[in-house]
């Protein structure tokens, strides 16, 4: 892509659905509001970062 002078970025919405396998593990580290039927992880908490980004590594 770079050879074609095209730049990309990755945009994700980090909302965790109640249907997600790791929802129960993540739930204590989310905010009080839901967005698009998902809970929002509080990434200021190290455990939330570890769980969320660990899940991304598992599913790639």
Secondary structure, DSSP 8 states (H G I E B T S, - for coil): -GGGT---------EEETTSTTHHHHHTTEEEEEETTEEEE-TTSHHHHHHHHHHHHHT-
